[in-house]
């Protein structure tokens, strides 16, 4: 987590996650982060690792207001739980998270951080056309009541 901590500190110190919290989580969980010279900083973090890092680096809890959460709803003792819950609210695989991640990618590039391509995600199902045809069998006969 040392390389990812460098990125986390950089984003925190420059307040790059403000207005892009979903994208911030998306980058740290699902993307490869490297330096300009190719040195790998992170291959992605688990939710738990990210929540722990955010707690350790004392990220601003007010950021979660953009997710519709109240930062005062969780006790300060439960900060790791707080960040874990916030990551869940962020829907890191959503289109909005991807858009915000691309914005963040453009801001990180001049700082020497290269962000890998996004994960492909599950394949989209091919639409299937189903045609329902009503048929009556010409051999169908009615039964006689006795």
Helices and strands as residue ranges (DSSP letters): H 2-13, H 21-30, E 33-35, E 40-42, H 47-56, G 61-67, G 71-73, G 76-78, H 79-90, H 95-109, E 113-115
